[in-house]
């Protein structure tokens, strides 16, 4: 055993231990338990005593940790665990990075494990807790050898007698594969023609290529017959016949009738009408892409939705984190910069007791909590705003969770080339190394999971490292780099075999060139691994070295692994031998044609949601970094919006994304569910300030395993026909989509789900929200009109939406809301944000009203010509105190699941200080170091461009760390401002968010250069984690530390902060002024005994005293805040006051 460092937090700082103790007592009902302690053990091999002294001093924070070098004395009731070997352990990776790369101890190896010590617990309760705590897909007991799934080396040996197997033999052999028997026979015929037996790895590659996940097998199945029955037979038949007519008019009858054809044919027709001129056409189809003119700059706006249902169900943290990680890489492969994300999830009621958990399943509460932690950790470490969050509760999601991410991205179109690869082009692999994680994930996610299979799927869950993906994002922000890319792919499902295999028709792939996480992987594992944070690009052979140089500048690993050839084969070489060789024609066939018969059964539409779906989700939403155009805290938004990034900074044009979905309609009438989901998404766009014109759609399909059952096949077809009807009548196309057709477990199925996403752009100053404004006004129902079949009169709907858009642009609509629950509930939510008093003029009707809006207007007569009814009145200045009780009841159901924060207001004692009007007669010149894990750099860049502040980034290269430090010191010596940007927002970081900065700032050359900057009257600014790094390295007076909140979660909160004194060079003359700030982080409590250091405080607090948000050094030249400065124009512009 190597030398140890053991960390343990206590008291209020022990948020992880306190959280688990509370869950054990209140959720698991372990009444014998006294308490829980969590110890993190770091073992250092090849470390000398001198090494250990330096590591302890520079890496570990004693302010919040009890640190020892020996294991504690433990009761028998303890669990010593570690993450599965071969899987990504973020803490181990971070500490090893600091030790090896930043501190130069290259020979020292680091391992990490955890001890969960339970005090006073009896044997029965201990076993219950152990079952709850140890998910065998994620953790293993320390010392027990449990390797992750791997392929046997014999998988590379030819399968004897494969091409001569008879029907019974091939049927028995096929049981190990996901492909059906017809595909296996088709494969056998191919290899007969080739005159050789394949190896098992080749069959696994084919199995992956043709999986539902990679090739939409279900959606491409030929629908041989369709029958329609039930209550809505005539209505659905009319939509079906309209689809058949559209096939005729678009000359598509040569294509098979399939779910895919139904989903995409409207776009073809709309394009034929000349109404789709904004479409960005390309053979690259990883994300939908449209052209948008922004201030004369042609910009590509990309959007994508992605699910990770299967992995999140079995390992919630890893599954959800790679949902957003993989989602980001899809528009990134289109060269787009993802700046905002939406998360839609589905679960069974998470408030049910632990005892109700189905055998061999995790509890719904655990899945919800850990999936949220995983998604937010990844999203926040990527520096992407979580613009909208919504979770649906339905018993069917016990079969398999819905974990969905939807994203928007942008890139100037003139820097993107999308061309066909030619022989001689090279393929470069970017990002992470390859391990065994993710083996079989694409095939596994396409299967129906059986009860006896849940404990054997651990390797199917990839583990993500967002710090590496962030480096690829920065590389793709360089126009010179992306102009060299001919084609790009995310290394997702299928790994090298699919991601590289899709780039060109003919390829020679050198598996030996693929960088590995560890030794021992054979060629088949390298070919099929789905390790995350990897991308592949095609460049001209003459551009290879130039592209590698750009990658090196961003500290992004880049290696050449393949060449484009012209022989029509995908060939993989391992150890000098060809181990995989498959013809492009064969792979592209997708196997044999699949056929199905369909029967649509329709019954009366049920729209009422369970009451849990009406509960406030504030505790969930506040875990997402929301720094963009965030309008509301209590009142849920209709969707998300943000200024679109362009080459010159942030534009004055915003993107809007909304969604539509109701699982309870889905389970009774999928046709109406598809129709209403589409109408809801479009209506929400209008409510937010957009228009019906030029909305673009994307769909997410999530259905049970269909098998051969015609009734099951009828559900997705009915849903798509409902969506088709809306798209057809409004001339609005679907440009993207994703299908997941394996939502079954044992005898339960997910609700048949078609979710719609709507995307549009609008001027930032025309955006609206749902919050009632302080204006004497009326709340008016604007009815779009139902038909007898619960559908909408489209002519009336379009006229209504166009009028609402005109009135909104004229500033006459103060607030607007769709009606997806009931009028009364929507008005309650609209009033909750500011406790606005509402008096009803009439008793509103019950139920949903798709396509209708509630609008707040001063004079209802402006709605003349529309079908409207005055519902209620608002009087300026009237506050409804009784709303506090209603809000409390609204938040109660999910409060314990998501640990809602409780804020209070405490008066600030204002201190008066003399104004120190110092000026620096020099233009601001800023240096921003980009360490691994920094997330605020791109947001900062966009805002600095808007403010015209000169700046330069210095990327700290992990392979040439000392050279990078020297470069940083030289550049800082020529500058007058240092900005330490935010980053490192992991919930399970037991050190703190500023640890990387702590190591960086204690480097002798860095420390000396910063001191010289201060002496020459320069400025040091720290934001978020950058501020914590300054605290940890003693730049502020007194005993000061930053700790986590008691809620043990990431917290996002908009606050009004006050400049409590102005003893710093940036905020001189601002004493007593209020500033809007955004608090986003896990470590948010600033504790200090020096009042002189505090310059930024807030009345809103989680404690008993005003919340300290910012500190200043004694000389006033080092300023920092735990809030984010990067997006705060007011705080950034103070630089312009000091520098002339």
N, C-alpha and C positions, 0 to 999 in steps of 0.2 A: 504494500500500500504506500502511495505517495504521501506528501505532506498535505494537511487539511486546513481549510478555513471553513468554519461553521457559523452561519448567521441565523439569528433568531430575533424577531421583533417582540416587544412586550407592550402591555398597556394599550392605550388607544392607537398606537402605531402598528399594532399587530392586526391589521385589517384582514389578512387572509385567515388567521387563526380565529378571529372573532366571527367572521362570516361563516366558517365551517361549524363552529360551535353553535351558532344560532340555527343554521340549517339542520344540524343533528338533533337539536332539542325541539324545534318547532315543526319541522317537516318530517323528519324520521321518527319523532317521538321517542328518542332515546333518553328516558328519564333518569337512568343511572349515571349518565355522563356528567362529570364535573366541569371539564374544560378540555380544550385542544391546543397544543403547541405545534407549530410548523418550524422545522429546521431545514435549512438548505445547506447541503454539504458539497463543497468544491474540493476535489482532489487534484493535486499538482504533481505530476511525475517529472522527474529530472530537474526539480527545482532545488536550488541551494538555499541555506538559511538567509543569505543576503537577498536572493530573489524574493523569498517569502516576505521579508520586511518591506521591500519596495512595493510588492503587490498589495499587501495589506494597507499600506499608507496611501497609495495612489488610486486603487480601484474600489476598495470597500469603504462605505460611509458609516462611521461609528456614531454619527448623530442620531440615527434611528435604529441602528442594529446593535445587538449584543454579539460580539465577534469573539470566537474562541478558536483554538487550534486542535481541540480534541472532541470526540463525540461525547455528548452528554450521557449521564446515567438515565436510563429509560425504563419505564414499566414494561411488563410483558405485552401490554396492550398498545403496541405501537406498530406502525407500518413503515417499512423502509422501501421506497419505490424509486424507480427511474423510468424515463421514457423508453419505449421499445428501442432496442439497439438498431442503428441504421436509420432511425427517424430523426428529424430535426429537433434539437433542444435549443430554444432561443437563448436561454441563460448561459448554457455551456458555450454556445457559439460566441456570444458577446464577450464573455470573460476571456475566452481563448484568443479572440481577436485583439483585445486590449493587451493581453500579455505577450502574444507572439508578434503582432504587427506594430502596435503603437509603442511597446516598451522594449522590443527587440529581443525577447527571450524565445528565440525560434525553437529551441530544443525542448521547451516545457510544454507538456500536454495536459489538458484540463478535462476532467469529467465531473458530472453534476448528478446528484441524487437528492431525494427529499425524505425526511422523516416526519410522519404525522403521529404525534404522541397523544394518546387519549387517556385522560386521568379519571379514575374512579368508575370506569365503565364495566359492566358485567359481561360475561362471555357471550350471551345471546345478542346483546346490543352491539358488541364489538363485531360480530359476524355480519350483522345488518349494515353497520357502517362500512365495513370492508367491501361488501358487495356494492354499496353506493359509491365509494371512493375510487375503487380500482376498476376502471374500464379496460378489459383485456385487449382492446384494440388500440389503446393509448399507453397504458402503463404496465409494468411488470415488477414483481417483487425483486428487490435488489439481491443479486447472487444467484437467482434462478435463471438458467440459460434458456432463453426463448428467442430464437432467431426469427426474423421476419421471413415471409414467404420468398422463396427464390426458385428459379428454374434449375433443374438438374443439368449438369454438363452434357449428359447424354441427349439432351434436347437438340443438340447440334449434329447428332448422328442420324444418318438416313434411317427411316422407319422400314424395317424389313418387310417386304411383301405388301406394302401399302397399295400399290397399283394393281395388285392381283386379288385383293380382298373381295369376297362375295358379299351379297346383300346383308346377311346376318352379321358377318364380321365387321363390316363398315358401320352398321347400326350400333353395335356394341362399342366400337372404337369411338364413335361420335359423342358418346355420353360425356366426355371430358371437355367438350367444346360448346360454345353458345350457338354456333351456326346450326341450322336445321339439317336434316338428313339429305335433302335435295342439294343443298350447297356443298355438303361433304362429297356427295357423288360427283357433282360438277367439278370440284377440286381434284378428285381422283382422275376424272377424265382429262383434265388439263395436264396432270403430271404423266399420265400415260402417253399423251401426245409429246411431252418433253422427253420421254424415254428414261425417266429416273424416279426414284422414291424421294419424297421430300423429307426434311427433318421436322421434328415437332415444332421448332421455333418458327419455321416458315408457315406452318398451319396456324400458329398463334398470331402471326402477323396478319394472315388472311382473315382470321376470326375477328381481329381487332378492326381491320379495314372495313369489314362488312357489318360491323356491329351497329345496332340502332343508334348508338351515341355518335358514331363517326359518319354514318352514311344514311341516316334517316330511313332505315329499312321499312319501318311501319308506315311512314308517311308516303313512301314510294310504292307501296303495295297496290296492285291493280284491283280496283273494286269492280267485280264482275257483275253484280246485281245489287240493286238498291230497292228496298220496299219501305213504305212509310205508312205508319198506323197511328191510331190514337186521336186525342182531342184536337191536336193542331195539324192533322193530316193535310188539309187543304193549304194551310199557310206554308208548311214546310215543303209541300209538293211544288207550290208556286216558286219558292226560292230555288229548289232543285232544277226546275225547268228553266229558270232564268240563268242558272249556271250553265246548263247544256246549250242554251242559246248563245251565251258568251263564248263558249268553246267554238261555236260555228263562226261568230263574228270576228274572232281573233285568229281564225285558221289554226286552231289548236287540236282539232279532232284526231290528228295523227298521234297525239300523246295519249297514254293510258289515263283513264279516269282514276285519280288517286286523291288522297287527302292533301298532298302537296300541290296538286293542280288546283284544287278548290281554294287553297290558301293564297295562291300567288297569281291567279288568272286576272283578278281585278287590276293589278298593277300593269299587266300587259295591255289590257284594254284602255286604261287611263293614259298610258304612254302612247298608244295608237291614236288617241284623241288629241295628242299634243299638249297634255296637261301635266307632263312629268319631265319638264325640261331641266329641272334642278338635280335629277338623278346623276350620281357619279358612277359611270359604267366601268366595270373592270372584271377580270376573271378572279380577282381577289374578293372573297365574299365573307370575310371574317366579321364584318360589321356593316350595317347599313350606312350609306354615305350620301350626303346631298350637298350641293353648292349653295352657299349663302353669300350675298353681297353685304359686306360690312364696311361702311365708310370707304367704298371704292375698292376694297381688297377682297378678292374672291377667296372665300374660306370654305374648307370642307368641314361640315358638321357631321360627326359620326355618332351613332347610337347603337346600343347592343343590350340584350337581356340574356342572362345565363343562369342556369340552376346547378346546384350541387346537392341534390336531395339525398341520394344514397350515401355518400361519404358523411354528410352532416348527421344523418340518422344514426350512424354507428360510431362516429367520433366527432362530436359537435364542434369543438374548437377548431380542429384541423380542417374539417369539411367546410365550415363556413368561411374560414380565412382564405382557403384556396378557391372558394366561390368568387370572392371579390378579386383575388389575385389573378385567376384565369380570366375573369370578366374584363379586367383592365387590359390584359394582353391582347384581347381581340381587337378593339379599336386601336391599340398601340401598334398592332401589326399593319394597320392602315396608316401608320405614322401619326396618329392622332394623340394629342395630350388630353388625358382624362382629367376633368376638373370637377366633376360632381357625380355622385352615385345615389341611387335609390335602392332600398331594401324592402322586399315584400316576402313575408314568411307565413307558413301555416303550421299549426300544431293542434293537438287535442288540448282541451282546457288544462292549463298548467297549474291551476289552483287546486286540482284534485289531490287527495292524500297519497302519500308514497305507497301505501298498501295497495292502491288500485293499479299500480304499474304492471303491465303485462309481462309474463315471464320471458326472459331473454331479450328484454328491451330496457333501455334506459328510461328513467322517468321523464315525463314531458317537461317538468320544471327544470331538470338538469339540462335537457337538450336546449330549451329556450335560453337559459342563462349562459351556458357555455358557448352556444352558437353565437350569441350576441357578443360575448367577449372576443371570440375568434374573428368575427367580421369587423368589429370596431378596432381591434388591435391592428389588423392588417390595413384597414382603410386609413386609420389615423397615422400609421407609420409611412403610408404612401403620401400623406399630406393632401388627401382628397376629401372634399366636403361631403358629409352624409346629408344630402339635401332633403330626403323624405324617408320615413320609416313607417311601416304598417304591418301588423301581425293579425292574421285571421285564425279563429278557433273553430274547429269542426272535428267531430269524432273520427271522421275518415282519415285525418292526418296522423292517426296512430299507426296506420299502415306504413306510412313513410312521410317524413317531414317535407314541407315545401321550403326550400332555401333559395331565394332568387335575388340576384343583383341586376340592376339596370343602370347603364352609364351613358354619359354624354362626353364627347371629346371634340377637339378642333385642331386644325392645322392649316396654314396657308396653302392653297392648292398649287401654287407655282413651284413649291419645293418638292412636290411628290411626283415621282415617275412610276408608272406601273406598266412594265413591259414584259414581253415573253422571254424567258431565259433561252439562251442559245448555247450550243456545245462549246465547252471551254470555260464557261462561267463557273465561279466558285461559290460554295455555300459555306457560310461562317456561322458558328454556334456562339451565341452571346449568353452571358450570365452565369448561372449556377452550374455546379458539378452534378454528375449523375450518380444516383444510388439506386437501391432496390425499392424505395418508396413509390407507390403508385402502380406497381406491377398488377396488371389485370383490371385496372380501374375502369377503363372504357367498356370492357366486356361486362364487368361486374355491375356497373350502373345500368346496363341494359337488361339485366335479368330480374326476375321476380325473386325476392329474397325469401328463403324458407326458414322455418324455425331452427333447424339444425345447422344452418350455415352461418349464423351471426358471429360465431366465435372464430371463424376461419378466414376473415376478410380484412385483417389488419393491414396487410401490405397494400390494399387497394386505396388507402387514405393517404394522400400526399401531405407533406408538411411544408408550409411555405415560409420563405425568408424574404419579407418585403424590402429589407435593406438592399438586397441584390437587385430586385425588380426596379427599385427607385433609380438605380444607376443606369439601367436600360432606358428608363423614362428620360433621364437627363441627356443621355446620348441622342435620343430621338428628338430632343429639343434643338439640336444642332442642325441647321438647314444644310450645311455642307456635307454632313454625314448622311442624312436621309436622301439627299439628291443622288447618292451613289447606289441606293437600294433599288434593284429591279423588281423584286418580289420578296415578301416577308411572311412568316408564319409563326404562330405561337406554338411552342413545343408542349402541347397539351395532351389530349387523348391520343394514345398510341405512341407517344414519344417520337423517337427518331424515325421509326418505321412509317408513321403517318405524316408527321409534321414536315419532315424532309421529303418523304415520298410524294407529297402533294405539290411540291414546288416545280417539278419539271417532269416531262414524260420519260426521260432516260437519265439515270443517275448511277454514279459509283460512289458508295459511301464507305469511308474508312472508319470503322468502329474503334480502332485502336487510337484514333486521334481525339475521341470524345473524353474530356476530362472527368475523372471519377472522384467520388467522395472518399472512397476507401478501396482497398485492393480486394480481389476475389470475384468480381463480376465477370461472367462470361459473355460472349457475343450476343446471345439471345436476350439476356437481361439488359444489356446496354441498348439493344434495339427497341425494347418494349417498355423500358422504365418511363414513368410519367413524373419524374422529379420536376418540381416547380421552378419558376423564375428562369426559364430557358427560352430563347427565341432563335430562329434561324433566318438568315437573309441571303439573298442571291445578289452577287455583285460581279461585274466584269473582272476577269482575271487581272487586268491592268490596275484595278482599283483596290485590290486586296490590302496592300500595305497602307495605303492612305486611310482606308476605313479602320484598320487596326489601330492606327495612330489616334484617330478620333476616340475610339473605344478606350484606349489607354489614358487619354486625358480625363475621362470620366471614371477611371478606376474600375472599368468594366472588362471582365475577362472576355477574350475573343479568339477563337481558334478556327482554322479551316478544317472541315471534316468531310467535304464531298465535292465532286465535280459533275457538271452537267455533261452528259454524253449524248450519243445519237443512235444507240442500238435498240431502243424500245424496251429496256429492262431496268428494273430497280435492283441493283446489285450491292450487297454489303460484304465487306472484307474484314476478317478478323484473324489476326496472327498470320497474315499472309495468305489465308485461304478464303475462298468464296463460301460464305455460310448461308446466304440468302440470295436467291436470284429468281425474280418473279416478273413476268411480262406486264407492261403497263396496260395492254389491252385486257388481259385477264383480271388484273386488280380493278380496273375501271368498270368492269361488267357488274360489279356489286353482287355477284352470284346469280342464282337463278331468279327469274321473275317470281314475285310472291302474289298470291291471289286471295281474295276474301269476298265473302258475301255479307251484305249489310242490311240490317233491319232497324229502322228508326221507330222507337216507341215513344209517344209523347203523352204527357199528362199535365194536369193543371199546375200552373206556376205557383210555387210557394216562395215568399220573399222575406219572411221574418227571420232575423238572426237571433241566435242565443244571446241572452243578456250580457254575457261576458264580452261579446263583441262590441257592446256599447261603452265599455269601461274605458277610462282614460289610459293612454299608453305613454304618459309623460315620462315615467321612470325608464322606459325603453328608449324613447326618443332622445333623452338628455345624455345618452351614452355616445351620441354621434356628433362629430365635429361639424358644427353648422356656422360657418363664418361668412357665407355668401349673402344673398338677399334674404336674410332670415327675418321674418316679420313677427312670428308668434312663438309663444312658449306653451301656454295652456291650450289655446285654440289650435287644433290640428290643421295643417295647411291642405290645400287641394292637390298639391304636387310640389315640384321643386323648380327653382329658377336661379340663374346666375349669369353675370356678365360673361360673354364669350371671349376667351383670351385670343388675341391676335398678335401679330409680330411687334406692334408698337405698344402693347400693354393690354389693359382691360378695356374692352369696347363699351359703347353705350347701347349695345344690342344684347338682349338677354335670350338665352334658351329657356324653353319651358318643357318639362316632361311631367306627364300625369299617367295614372293607370285606372283601369276599371276592372272590377271583379266582385262576385258575390257567390261564395260556395254553396249557399243554401238554394239559390236559384239553380245553380249548376246541377244539384242532385235531383231536382224535379223536372227541369226542362233545359237541357244543354243548349237547345236552339235559342231560347230566350236569354240564356246566360251569355252566349257569344254576342248576341245582338245588344243587350243592355251593357255589357262590359265595354263595347266599342262606343256606344252613345255616352256612357259615363265619362270615359277618358276624354272624349272630344268636348263634352260640356264643361269639364273641369278646366280645360285649356282656356275656354272663353271666360270662365269665372276668374281666372288669373290675369286676364287682360289680353289674351290672344284672340284669334279669329278662327272660324271654320275653314277659311281659305288656306290651302297649302299645308294643312296638317299632314304629317307622315306617321305611319303606324308600324308597330312591331308586335308580334304575339308570342305568348308563351303557352304551350300546350302541356298539360300534366294530367295523364289519365291512367287508369288501371291497366294491367297487362291484358291485352285483347285476346290473345290466343286465336281460336277459330270460331268464337262465339259471335254470330251476326249482331246480336243485341248490344254487345260491348262495342263492336265496331260502329254501331249507330251513334254512339255518344259523341265521339270527336267529329264525325261527319255533320251531325246536327249542329254542334257548336260552331263549326266553321261556316255552315250555311247561314246561321244567324249573323255572323260577322260579315260574310259575303254580302248579305242584303244591305247592310248599312254602307259598306264601301261602294257598292254598286250605285246606290241612290245618291250618295254625296260626292262621288268621284274622288274618294280619298283612298290611296293605295297603302298596302302593307309592303314595306321594303325589307323587313327583317323578321326573324322568328326563330324559335328554338323549341324542340319537342322532347318530352320526357315521357315515355310510355311504359313505365314499369312500377307504377304506384300501387303495388299489391304486396301484402304480407299475410301468409297463411290464409285466413278466411275474410280478411278485411281489405277494402280498397279506398284510395283517396277519392274525394269528390271529383267528378269529371270536370276538369278545370281548363278554361281558356281565358287567360289574362291578356288584356289589351294595354299597350303603351302608346301614348300619343306625344308627338314632338313637334314643336314649332318655335319660331323666334318672334320677338316683339321688342320695341324700344324699352329700355330699362325704366324710363319715367312713365310708362303706361301700365306697368304691373300693378295688380291689385291683390287683395287677400280677403279672408273671411271675417276678420275682426271688426265688430261694430265700432264705428267712430263716434266721437263726442259731438254729435250734431243733432239738432232737433229734426227728426226725419221719420220716415215710414219704412217698415220691412214689408216688402211686396213679393208675393208669389207670382212669378212669370211662368205660365203653364205652356209647355210646348205641345200638349195635346196627345192623349192616348187614342188609339183605335180600339175596337172591341177585343182584339187579340193581344192587348197589353203592349202594342207597338206604337209607333209615333208617326204622325203626319209630317213627312219630311219637308214638304214645301213650307209648312207653318214653322217647323223647327229652324230651318235655315233663315227664314225671315226674322224670327225671334233672335237668333244668335247674332245675326248681322246688326240688328238694332242695338242689342246690348253692347256689342263691340264699339259702335259709334258713340254711344252714351258714355262708355268707360273712357274712351280716348278724349272726350270732351270734359272729363272730370266730374261727371254727374252721377256716377255709381261709386258710392263710398265703400261698399263691401259687397261681396257676392259669394254664394255658396250653392253647390249642387245639393241634391236631396237623395242621399243614398241610404238613409235610415228612416227618419220621419221629419216632418217640418218642425215639430216641437223640439226634438233632440238637436237638430241643426242650429236652431236659434239659440238654444242653451249653450252650445259650443261657441257660437259666434259672440255671445255676450260674456263668456267666462274670462277671457283674457284681461279685460279691464273692468270686470264686474259691472257691466253696463245694465242699467235697469230697463226692462222691456215690459210694456203693458199690451195685452192682446186685445185686438179689436173684434176678433171672431175666434171660435174654436177651430183650430186647424185640423185637417183630415189626417188620418193615420197612413203609414206605409211609405214606401219609396216612390219617387216620381222621376223616373229616368228622363233626362233631357230638359227638365224644368230647373229653374233657378230661384233662389231667394236673393233679392237685391235690396240694399239700403239706399234710398233716394230721398232727397228733400221734398220733391213734389212728384207724386205718382202720375200726374197728368203727362209727364214726359214719355210715359209708356203707352200713350194712346195709339191704338191700332194693334196692340198686342193683347193676348188673353191674360189679364192680370187681376189679382185680388189682393187688397190691402190686408195684411195679417196682423201687424202689430205696430206699436209706436215707440219711438225713442226720444227722450227729452234731454237736451244738452245739460250736462252737469249732474244728472241723476245716477247715483250708484246704488246697486241692490246689495245690501249687506247680507241678505239671506242666501245669496249665491255661495258664500263661504261654506255653508253646511252642505249645499248641493254638490259643490266641487269636491268636498271631502268624501262624500258618498260615491261620487263618480270615480275618484282615484282609488278607493279602498280595495276593490277586487284584485288588482294586480300590484298593489303597493309592496307587498312582501316579496313577490316574485322578482320585481325589478328594482326594489329598494329606492323608492322615490326620495329625492333629497328634500329636506325641510329647511327653507330659508326664512330668516326673520330680519327685520330692520332695526338697527341700533344707531342712534344719533352720533354724528362725528363731531368731536371737539376740534374746532378750527384753530390752528396756531398761526399767528401772524409773524412774518419774517420780512426783513428788509429786502427789497427787490435788488437783485444783482444783475444789472443789465450788461453783462459781458458779451462781447462779440468776437468772433474769430474772422479776421480779415483774409478770408481764403475761401475758395469754392469747396463745397463738400466733396470728398473723394473717399468712397467707402470700399472696404475689403470685407468679403464674406467667405470664411473658410467653410468648405463643404466636407464634413466628416461623414463616414458611413453612418447612416441613420438620421441625418438631418432631413427634415421634411418641409421646412418653411421657406426654402430657398427660391422655389419657382414662384410662389405667391409674392414673395418679396420683390423678385425681379419685375414682375408685372406691374406692381405698384410703384416701384422706383422709376420705371419707364414713364408712367403717367405723371410723376412729379418731376421728371427730368433731373434726377439725382445721379451723378456719375458713380458707377459701381463696377466692381470686378470680383468674380468668384475665383477662389483657389481650391481646387479639389485635392484633398489629402489622399494620396495614392497609397494603398495598403502594402504594395510590394516594394515601393520606394519611399517609405515613410520619412526617413531623414532628409531625403532630397526635397520632398514636398514641404517639410517644415522649413527648410532653408529658403525655398521659394516664397513661402508665406511670409517669413520674416523680412525678406527683401522688399516685397510688395507693400507690406504694412509700414515699413520705414519710409516709404514714399507717399503714404496716405495719411489722412487725419481722422478717419472713423473706422472702427471695427464693429461689425455686427455679428453677433452669435445667434443664429436662427434656431427656431424651435425644432424638436424632434423627439425620438425615443419614447413613444407613448404606449408602452406595453403594460398591461394590467398586472402581469406576473413578474415585473422587474423588481426583485427584492432589494436592489441597491438603491437607485433612484433615477429619475429621468435625465440627470445631468452627468452621469458617470463618464461617458465618453469625453465630454468637455472637461471633466475633472482631470482625466489623464492627459489630455491635450494641453490644458492650461498650466499644468505643473511641469511640462517639458522646459528645461532651463532656458533654451533659446526663445521659446514662445513667451515665457514669463518676462524675460529681460526686454524683449521687443515691445510688449504691451506697456511695461513700466516707462519706457522711453516715449511711447506715444502719449501717455498721460502727462509726462513732464513737459511735453511741447504743446500742451493745451488741447490735445485731441480728445475724442470721445469714444467710450466703449459702451455699446448697447447690447443688452441681453434680453432675449425674448423666450418665454417658456423654459424649455430645457437649457437654452443658453444662459438664461438668468440663474437657473439652479446651479449650473457649473460655476458661475461667478460666486454664488453663495458658498459653495463647497470649498472654494479655493481662497476664501478670506478677503474678498474685495469690498465687503461692507462691514460696518462697525458692529461691535457687540456680539453676543451669542445668538447666532442666526442659523436657522435650518429650515428646510422645506420638507413637509411630510404629506402623506396621502390622507385623503378624507376617510372618515369612518365607514363610508358606504362601500368600500372595496370595489370601486368601478370607475371607469372613465366618466368624467362629468363635463358637459358642455353647457355654458350659461352666459347669456348676455347680461352685463351689469353696467350701471352708471357709477363711474369712479370719480373721486374728487382729488384734485391736486391739493394735498394737505399742507405742503410747504414747497418753496421754490428754491431750495438750496442746491440746485444743480443747473448746469449751463443750458440745458435744453428747455426746461419748463419755467424759466425766469419770467416773472410777470404774470404767471397763470395761477397763482395761489388762490384757492377757493373756487376755481372753475371746475365744471363737471365735464367728463369725457366718457363717451360710450366705448366700452371695451368688451372683448370676447374672451371668456375664460374657458380653456379646453385642456383637460389633462387629468391624469391620475394623481399626480403630486401637485396639490393646489394650496395647501396650508402653509403660509409664510409666518414663521415665528421668530420674533426678535425682541431683545430687551433694550434696543436703542431707538428711542422715539425720533431722534434726529435723522435716522436712516430712512424712515418711512416718508415717502412723498406721494404715494398713490393708495387710496383706501376706498372702501365701499361701505355704504350703510347696510346693504344686503349681505348677510353673513350666515355661515353654518354654525357659528359659535355664539358666544355672549358678547364679544367685542366687535367693533368694525373690522371688516376683513382687509388685511394688509395685502395689497396687490403689487406694490412696487417699492424698490429701495434705491437709495443713492449713496455713493461713497462720500467720505468726509470732504473731499476736495470738489465734489460735484461733477466729476468727469466720467465716472462709471455709473451708469443708470440701467436699471433692469426691472422687468415686470414679469410676473407669472402669467399674465395674459399675453395674447398674441399681438405683436406689433406689426407683423408682416402685412396684414390686411387692414391696418388702421391708419387711414390717411391723416387723421389729426395728429397722432403720435409721430408718424414719420415726418410730417411737414415741420415739426419743431426743429428739425435739422436745418431747415431753410432759414429759421429765425436766428440760429447761432452762427451759421456760416454765411458769409456775404459774398 
